[in-house]
Amino acid sequence: MDPNDNDVAAFIDAVPSPVRKRDAETLLAIMSRVTGEPPRMWGPNIVGFGSYHYRYATGREGDAPAAAFSPRKASSTVYLADGTQAYDLDALGDHTTSVVCLYLKNLDRVDLSVLESVIARSYATSIAPGFGQHPTA
Protein backbone atom coordinates (compact mmCIF):
# COMPACT_ATOMS: atom_id res chain seq x y z
CA MET A 1 0.00 0.00 0.00
CA ASP A 2 1.34 3.39 -0.95
CA PRO A 3 0.29 6.93 -0.14
CA ASN A 4 -1.47 8.83 -2.88
CA ASP A 5 -2.59 12.37 -3.62
CA ASN A 6 -6.31 11.79 -3.05
CA ASP A 7 -7.98 14.56 -1.04
CA VAL A 8 -8.30 13.65 2.65
CA ALA A 9 -10.96 16.30 3.32
CA ALA A 10 -13.07 15.09 0.39
CA PHE A 11 -12.74 11.50 1.61
CA ILE A 12 -13.95 12.45 5.10
CA ASP A 13 -16.73 14.66 3.72
CA ALA A 14 -18.00 11.65 1.75
CA VAL A 15 -18.31 9.38 4.81
CA PRO A 16 -22.05 8.53 4.86
CA SER A 17 -22.53 7.89 8.59
CA PRO A 18 -22.75 11.06 10.69
CA VAL A 19 -21.07 9.29 13.65
CA ARG A 20 -18.21 7.90 11.51
CA LYS A 21 -17.75 11.30 9.87
CA ARG A 22 -17.64 13.09 13.24
CA ASP A 23 -15.24 10.47 14.60
CA ALA A 24 -13.05 10.75 11.48
CA GLU A 25 -12.78 14.50 12.03
CA THR A 26 -11.82 13.89 15.66
CA LEU A 27 -9.22 11.25 14.73
CA LEU A 28 -7.85 13.57 12.04
CA ALA A 29 -7.34 16.30 14.67
CA ILE A 30 -5.80 13.93 17.24
CA MET A 31 -3.39 12.30 14.81
CA SER A 32 -2.40 15.62 13.23
CA ARG A 33 -1.60 17.02 16.68
CA VAL A 34 0.21 13.90 17.95
CA THR A 35 2.32 13.23 14.87
CA GLY A 36 2.92 16.75 13.56
CA GLU A 37 2.57 15.16 10.11
CA PRO A 38 0.13 16.12 7.36
CA PRO A 39 -2.55 13.53 6.62
CA ARG A 40 -2.29 11.53 3.40
CA MET A 41 -4.52 8.94 1.85
CA TRP A 42 -3.08 5.42 1.73
CA GLY A 43 -5.07 3.39 -0.72
CA PRO A 44 -8.72 4.35 -1.18
CA ASN A 45 -9.83 4.49 2.48
CA ILE A 46 -6.99 4.85 5.00
CA VAL A 47 -5.84 8.22 6.31
CA GLY A 48 -2.20 7.97 7.36
CA PHE A 49 0.39 10.17 9.05
CA GLY A 50 4.12 9.73 8.51
CA SER A 51 5.53 6.36 7.51
CA TYR A 52 7.93 3.61 8.41
CA HIS A 53 9.69 1.01 6.29
CA TYR A 54 9.30 -2.67 7.13
CA ARG A 55 11.47 -5.58 5.99
CA TYR A 56 11.00 -9.27 6.69
CA ALA A 57 13.61 -12.02 6.55
CA THR A 58 11.75 -13.41 3.56
CA GLY A 59 12.75 -10.31 1.60
CA ARG A 60 9.28 -8.80 1.60
CA GLU A 61 9.40 -5.10 2.37
CA GLY A 62 7.40 -1.94 1.97
CA ASP A 63 6.14 1.21 3.61
CA ALA A 64 3.20 1.70 5.95
CA PRO A 65 1.71 4.71 7.72
CA ALA A 66 3.18 5.33 11.17
CA ALA A 67 -0.30 6.28 12.46
CA ALA A 68 -3.55 5.73 10.59
CA PHE A 69 -7.31 5.37 10.75
CA SER A 70 -10.20 4.44 8.51
CA PRO A 71 -13.89 5.23 9.02
CA ARG A 72 -15.33 1.80 8.15
CA LYS A 73 -19.01 0.94 8.01
CA ALA A 74 -19.11 -1.05 11.28
CA SER A 75 -16.62 1.07 13.24
CA SER A 76 -13.72 3.46 12.97
CA THR A 77 -10.47 1.52 12.75
CA VAL A 78 -7.30 2.92 14.33
CA TYR A 79 -4.15 1.16 13.17
CA LEU A 80 -1.43 0.67 15.80
CA ALA A 81 1.81 -0.27 14.04
CA ASP A 82 3.22 -1.88 17.18
CA GLY A 83 0.07 -3.92 17.81
CA THR A 84 -2.78 -3.72 20.28
CA GLN A 85 -1.16 -6.21 22.67
CA ALA A 86 1.41 -3.53 23.57
CA TYR A 87 -1.30 -1.58 25.45
CA ASP A 88 -3.51 -1.92 28.49
CA LEU A 89 -6.75 -0.68 26.94
CA ASP A 90 -9.05 -1.24 29.94
CA ALA A 91 -9.36 2.51 30.62
CA LEU A 92 -10.11 3.33 26.98
CA GLY A 93 -13.81 2.55 27.01
CA ASP A 94 -15.96 0.79 24.43
CA HIS A 95 -13.69 -0.94 21.87
CA THR A 96 -12.63 -4.22 20.32
CA THR A 97 -9.26 -5.22 18.90
CA SER A 98 -7.41 -7.46 16.50
CA VAL A 99 -3.64 -7.79 16.12
CA VAL A 100 -2.96 -4.19 14.99
CA CYS A 101 -6.46 -2.73 14.80
CA LEU A 102 -8.44 -0.87 17.42
CA TYR A 103 -12.15 -0.79 16.50
CA LEU A 104 -14.19 2.11 17.87
CA LYS A 105 -17.93 2.35 17.20
CA ASN A 106 -18.44 5.74 18.81
CA LEU A 107 -15.78 8.09 20.17
CA ASP A 108 -18.37 9.47 22.61
CA ARG A 109 -17.92 6.17 24.51
CA VAL A 110 -14.11 6.38 24.59
CA ASP A 111 -11.72 8.29 26.85
CA LEU A 112 -10.07 10.52 24.24
CA SER A 113 -7.07 11.27 26.47
CA VAL A 114 -6.33 7.53 26.73
CA LEU A 115 -6.80 7.15 22.98
CA GLU A 116 -4.47 10.06 22.27
CA SER A 117 -1.84 8.59 24.58
CA VAL A 118 -2.03 5.20 22.85
CA ILE A 119 -1.77 6.79 19.40
CA ALA A 120 1.17 8.96 20.49
CA ARG A 121 3.07 6.00 21.95
CA SER A 122 2.40 3.79 18.92
CA TYR A 123 3.51 6.55 16.54
CA ALA A 124 6.72 7.19 18.52
CA THR A 125 7.49 3.47 18.51
CA SER A 126 6.87 3.11 14.77
CA ILE A 127 9.25 5.92 13.80
CA ALA A 128 12.04 4.75 16.15
CA PRO A 129 15.19 3.43 14.46
CA GLY A 130 14.99 -0.28 13.75
CA PHE A 131 11.20 -0.55 13.98
CA GLY A 132 9.80 -2.68 11.17
CA GLN A 133 12.90 -4.83 10.82
CA HIS A 134 11.90 -8.46 11.35
CA PRO A 135 15.01 -10.60 10.88
CA THR A 136 13.36 -13.83 12.08
CA ALA A 137 9.92 -13.40 10.49
C-alpha positions as CSV (number, residue, x, y, z in Angstrom):
1,M,0.0,0.0,0.0
2,D,1.3,3.4,-0.9
3,P,0.3,6.9,-0.1
4,N,-1.5,8.8,-2.9
5,D,-2.6,12.4,-3.6
6,N,-6.3,11.8,-3.1
7,D,-8.0,14.6,-1.0
8,V,-8.3,13.7,2.7
9,A,-11.0,16.3,3.3
10,A,-13.1,15.1,0.4
11,F,-12.7,11.5,1.6
12,I,-13.9,12.4,5.1
13,D,-16.7,14.7,3.7
14,A,-18.0,11.7,1.7
15,V,-18.3,9.4,4.8
16,P,-22.0,8.5,4.9
17,S,-22.5,7.9,8.6
18,P,-22.8,11.1,10.7
19,V,-21.1,9.3,13.6
20,R,-18.2,7.9,11.5
21,K,-17.7,11.3,9.9
22,R,-17.6,13.1,13.2
23,D,-15.2,10.5,14.6
24,A,-13.0,10.7,11.5
25,E,-12.8,14.5,12.0
26,T,-11.8,13.9,15.7
27,L,-9.2,11.3,14.7
28,L,-7.8,13.6,12.0
29,A,-7.3,16.3,14.7
30,I,-5.8,13.9,17.2
31,M,-3.4,12.3,14.8
32,S,-2.4,15.6,13.2
33,R,-1.6,17.0,16.7
34,V,0.2,13.9,18.0
35,T,2.3,13.2,14.9
36,G,2.9,16.7,13.6
37,E,2.6,15.2,10.1
38,P,0.1,16.1,7.4
39,P,-2.6,13.5,6.6
40,R,-2.3,11.5,3.4
41,M,-4.5,8.9,1.8
42,W,-3.1,5.4,1.7
43,G,-5.1,3.4,-0.7
44,P,-8.7,4.3,-1.2
45,N,-9.8,4.5,2.5
46,I,-7.0,4.8,5.0
47,V,-5.8,8.2,6.3
48,G,-2.2,8.0,7.4
49,F,0.4,10.2,9.1
50,G,4.1,9.7,8.5
51,S,5.5,6.4,7.5
52,Y,7.9,3.6,8.4
53,H,9.7,1.0,6.3
54,Y,9.3,-2.7,7.1
55,R,11.5,-5.6,6.0
56,Y,11.0,-9.3,6.7
57,A,13.6,-12.0,6.6
58,T,11.7,-13.4,3.6
59,G,12.8,-10.3,1.6
60,R,9.3,-8.8,1.6
61,E,9.4,-5.1,2.4
62,G,7.4,-1.9,2.0
63,D,6.1,1.2,3.6
64,A,3.2,1.7,5.9
65,P,1.7,4.7,7.7
66,A,3.2,5.3,11.2
67,A,-0.3,6.3,12.5
68,A,-3.6,5.7,10.6
69,F,-7.3,5.4,10.7
70,S,-10.2,4.4,8.5
71,P,-13.9,5.2,9.0
72,R,-15.3,1.8,8.1
73,K,-19.0,0.9,8.0
74,A,-19.1,-1.0,11.3
75,S,-16.6,1.1,13.2
76,S,-13.7,3.5,13.0
77,T,-10.5,1.5,12.7
78,V,-7.3,2.9,14.3
79,Y,-4.1,1.2,13.2
80,L,-1.4,0.7,15.8
81,A,1.8,-0.3,14.0
82,D,3.2,-1.9,17.2
83,G,0.1,-3.9,17.8
84,T,-2.8,-3.7,20.3
85,Q,-1.2,-6.2,22.7
86,A,1.4,-3.5,23.6
87,Y,-1.3,-1.6,25.4
88,D,-3.5,-1.9,28.5
89,L,-6.8,-0.7,26.9
90,D,-9.1,-1.2,29.9
91,A,-9.4,2.5,30.6
92,L,-10.1,3.3,27.0
93,G,-13.8,2.6,27.0
94,D,-16.0,0.8,24.4
95,H,-13.7,-0.9,21.9
96,T,-12.6,-4.2,20.3
97,T,-9.3,-5.2,18.9
98,S,-7.4,-7.5,16.5
99,V,-3.6,-7.8,16.1
100,V,-3.0,-4.2,15.0
101,C,-6.5,-2.7,14.8
102,L,-8.4,-0.9,17.4
103,Y,-12.1,-0.8,16.5
104,L,-14.2,2.1,17.9
105,K,-17.9,2.3,17.2
106,N,-18.4,5.7,18.8
107,L,-15.8,8.1,20.2
108,D,-18.4,9.5,22.6
109,R,-17.9,6.2,24.5
110,V,-14.1,6.4,24.6
111,D,-11.7,8.3,26.8
112,L,-10.1,10.5,24.2
113,S,-7.1,11.3,26.5
114,V,-6.3,7.5,26.7
115,L,-6.8,7.1,23.0
116,E,-4.5,10.1,22.3
117,S,-1.8,8.6,24.6
118,V,-2.0,5.2,22.9
119,I,-1.8,6.8,19.4
120,A,1.2,9.0,20.5
121,R,3.1,6.0,21.9
122,S,2.4,3.8,18.9
123,Y,3.5,6.5,16.5
124,A,6.7,7.2,18.5
125,T,7.5,3.5,18.5
126,S,6.9,3.1,14.8
127,I,9.2,5.9,13.8
128,A,12.0,4.8,16.1
129,P,15.2,3.4,14.5
130,G,15.0,-0.3,13.8
131,F,11.2,-0.5,14.0
132,G,9.8,-2.7,11.2
133,Q,12.9,-4.8,10.8
134,H,11.9,-8.5,11.4
135,P,15.0,-10.6,10.9
136,T,13.4,-13.8,12.1
137,A,9.9,-13.4,10.5
